[in-house]
Amino acid sequence: MIDEGDAVPAATLRLSDGSTIDLEAPGATVLYFYPKDDTSGCTREAQDFTELAGDFATAGARVVGVSRDEMKKHDKFIAKYDLKVPLASDADGALSEAFGTWVEKSMYGRKYMGMERATFLIRNGKVAKAWRKVKVPGHAAEVLKAV
């Protein structure tokens, strides 16, 4: 599990906007992990980050959302809600495993593996700040303050 002060894994992500991002590159990146496209909490979180996308850019940070959904599903999600933050697919689970966001969850007594909602502020290849078990309301604004 990656924590504050740790180096990020060497990874280049292909984003929904056609660009790529190297997590070890200089600069600031906000990487937020979310469970599933087009669900209520995940939609609200993506909309909140979209609403503040210009402010993040002004502050010098790029925001990227990550789930295990395929890129085709991301494309539909982006189009449906006119999202302004790029998304990356972690279909093989390597990134979520490396960041420790693929965890055992429980619902109605049933245990299963799923994505923990978590956000990481990465500066120059290291985790500057980590938010785990994120609650969506007000989260994007809190991350912006940290940037």
One Martini backbone bead per residue (centre of mass of N, CA, C, O) as a GRO file, in nm:
protein
  147
    1MET     BB    1   0.096   0.037   0.024
    2ILE     BB    2   0.053   0.364  -0.038
    3ASP     BB    3   0.209   0.657   0.097
    4GLU     BB    4   0.317   0.918   0.229
    5GLY     BB    5   0.635   0.973   0.055
    6ASP     BB    6   0.605   0.782  -0.164
    7ALA     BB    7   0.671   0.626  -0.439
    8VAL     BB    8   0.566   0.577  -0.741
    9PRO     BB    9   0.485   0.388  -0.981
   10ALA     BB   10   0.577   0.286  -1.279
   11ALA     BB   11   0.361   0.485  -1.496
   12THR     BB   12   0.163   0.485  -1.798
   13LEU     BB   13  -0.122   0.662  -1.890
   14ARG     BB   14  -0.411   0.617  -2.066
   15LEU     BB   15  -0.634   0.851  -2.184
   16SER     BB   16  -0.949   0.955  -2.289
   17ASP     BB   17  -0.807   1.210  -2.457
   18GLY     BB   18  -0.526   1.053  -2.577
   19SER     BB   19  -0.337   1.080  -2.362
   20THR     BB   20  -0.053   1.088  -2.145
   21ILE     BB   21   0.081   0.975  -1.817
   22ASP     BB   22   0.347   1.025  -1.591
   23LEU     BB   23   0.382   0.965  -1.254
   24GLU     BB   24   0.706   1.058  -1.242
   25ALA     BB   25   0.667   1.329  -1.327
   26PRO     BB   26   0.681   1.640  -1.321
   27GLY     BB   27   0.466   1.764  -1.092
   28ALA     BB   28   0.103   1.762  -1.070
   29THR     BB   29  -0.118   1.495  -0.948
   30VAL     BB   30  -0.456   1.384  -0.951
   31LEU     BB   31  -0.548   1.066  -0.816
   32TYR     BB   32  -0.863   0.906  -0.866
   33PHE     BB   33  -1.042   0.652  -0.711
   34TYR     BB   34  -1.314   0.452  -0.846
   35PRO     BB   35  -1.553   0.208  -0.886
   36LYS     BB   36  -1.793   0.334  -1.103
   37ASP     BB   37  -1.951   0.405  -1.366
   38ASP     BB   38  -2.261   0.555  -1.340
   39THR     BB   39  -2.278   0.626  -1.041
   40SER     BB   40  -2.365   0.833  -0.805
   41GLY     BB   41  -2.091   0.891  -0.655
   42CYS     BB   42  -1.908   0.894  -0.912
   43THR     BB   43  -2.052   1.119  -1.057
   44ARG     BB   44  -2.022   1.340  -0.844
   45GLU     BB   45  -1.714   1.338  -0.837
   46ALA     BB   46  -1.666   1.404  -1.137
   47GLN     BB   47  -1.825   1.673  -1.129
   48ASP     BB   48  -1.653   1.814  -0.915
   49PHE     BB   49  -1.386   1.803  -1.073
   50THR     BB   50  -1.495   1.949  -1.323
   51GLU     BB   51  -1.574   2.220  -1.183
   52LEU     BB   52  -1.242   2.242  -1.090
   53ALA     BB   53  -1.044   2.214  -1.335
   54GLY     BB   54  -0.943   2.509  -1.372
   55ASP     BB   55  -0.820   2.535  -1.085
   56PHE     BB   56  -0.617   2.308  -1.113
   57ALA     BB   57  -0.468   2.424  -1.357
   58THR     BB   58  -0.385   2.691  -1.221
   59ALA     BB   59  -0.226   2.516  -0.989
   60GLY     BB   60  -0.074   2.275  -1.165
   61ALA     BB   61  -0.296   2.038  -1.196
   62ARG     BB   62  -0.376   1.708  -1.273
   63VAL     BB   63  -0.674   1.525  -1.340
   64VAL     BB   64  -0.739   1.170  -1.257
   65GLY     BB   65  -0.942   0.900  -1.329
   66VAL     BB   66  -0.989   0.564  -1.169
   67SER     BB   67  -1.083   0.248  -1.309
   68ARG     BB   68  -1.192  -0.080  -1.424
   69ASP     BB   69  -1.304   0.033  -1.656
   70GLU     BB   70  -1.347   0.063  -1.971
   71MET     BB   71  -1.304   0.295  -2.218
   72LYS     BB   72  -1.589   0.281  -2.340
   73LYS     BB   73  -1.728   0.352  -2.073
   74HIS     BB   74  -1.590   0.619  -2.029
   75ASP     BB   75  -1.692   0.762  -2.283
   76LYS     BB   76  -1.992   0.753  -2.200
   77PHE     BB   77  -1.963   0.901  -1.930
   78ILE     BB   78  -1.847   1.165  -2.040
   79ALA     BB   79  -2.079   1.231  -2.238
   80LYS     BB   80  -2.325   1.225  -2.043
   81TYR     BB   81  -2.163   1.454  -1.830
   82ASP     BB   82  -1.944   1.641  -1.941
   83LEU     BB   83  -1.653   1.573  -1.878
   84LYS     BB   84  -1.317   1.737  -1.786
   85VAL     BB   85  -1.188   1.467  -1.694
   86PRO     BB   86  -0.974   1.229  -1.720
   87LEU     BB   87  -0.961   0.878  -1.789
   88ALA     BB   88  -0.863   0.557  -1.652
   89SER     BB   89  -0.774   0.222  -1.711
   90ASP     BB   90  -0.770  -0.072  -1.472
   91ALA     BB   91  -0.832  -0.367  -1.586
   92ASP     BB   92  -0.583  -0.536  -1.447
   93GLY     BB   93  -0.514  -0.388  -1.148
   94ALA     BB   94  -0.221  -0.278  -1.100
   95LEU     BB   95  -0.268   0.009  -0.980
   96SER     BB   96  -0.463  -0.062  -0.744
   97GLU     BB   97  -0.264  -0.252  -0.610
   98ALA     BB   98  -0.026  -0.050  -0.568
   99PHE     BB   99  -0.225   0.162  -0.400
  100GLY     BB  100  -0.444  -0.006  -0.225
  101THR     BB  101  -0.762  -0.001  -0.366
  102TRP     BB  102  -0.789  -0.315  -0.363
  103VAL     BB  103  -1.055  -0.435  -0.164
  104GLU     BB  104  -1.224  -0.550   0.097
  105LYS     BB  105  -1.571  -0.586   0.109
  106SER     BB  106  -1.906  -0.500   0.254
  107MET     BB  107  -2.248  -0.630   0.187
  108TYR     BB  108  -2.481  -0.769   0.362
  109GLY     BB  109  -2.235  -0.979   0.458
  110ARG     BB  110  -2.086  -0.957   0.188
  111LYS     BB  111  -1.787  -1.049   0.040
  112TYR     BB  112  -1.564  -0.834  -0.158
  113MET     BB  113  -1.406  -0.701  -0.431
  114GLY     BB  114  -1.291  -0.349  -0.442
  115MET     BB  115  -1.302  -0.010  -0.482
  116GLU     BB  116  -1.145   0.238  -0.326
  117ARG     BB  117  -1.200   0.551  -0.229
  118ALA     BB  118  -0.925   0.745  -0.363
  119THR     BB  119  -0.662   0.998  -0.310
  120PHE     BB  120  -0.377   1.145  -0.495
  121LEU     BB  121  -0.101   1.352  -0.440
  122ILE     BB  122   0.133   1.419  -0.695
  123ARG     BB  123   0.489   1.496  -0.661
  124ASN     BB  124   0.748   1.417  -0.834
  125GLY     BB  125   0.675   1.091  -0.778
  126LYS     BB  126   0.520   1.164  -0.505
  127VAL     BB  127   0.335   1.134  -0.218
  128ALA     BB  128   0.190   1.409  -0.060
  129LYS     BB  129  -0.120   1.297  -0.057
  130ALA     BB  130  -0.375   1.103   0.126
  131TRP     BB  131  -0.701   0.965   0.052
  132ARG     BB  132  -0.918   0.765   0.237
  133LYS     BB  133  -1.228   0.684   0.239
  134VAL     BB  134  -1.404   0.863   0.065
  135LYS     BB  135  -1.610   1.144   0.075
  136VAL     BB  136  -1.760   1.334  -0.160
  137PRO     BB  137  -1.846   1.573  -0.007
  138GLY     BB  138  -1.596   1.822  -0.062
  139HIS     BB  139  -1.339   1.680  -0.179
  140ALA     BB  140  -1.237   1.846  -0.422
  141ALA     BB  141  -1.188   2.105  -0.254
  142GLU     BB  142  -0.980   1.981  -0.061
  143VAL     BB  143  -0.773   1.909  -0.277
  144LEU     BB  144  -0.730   2.192  -0.388
  145LYS     BB  145  -0.609   2.310  -0.127
  146ALA     BB  146  -0.356   2.115  -0.134
  147VAL     BB  147  -0.251   2.224  -0.418
   0.00000   0.00000   0.00000
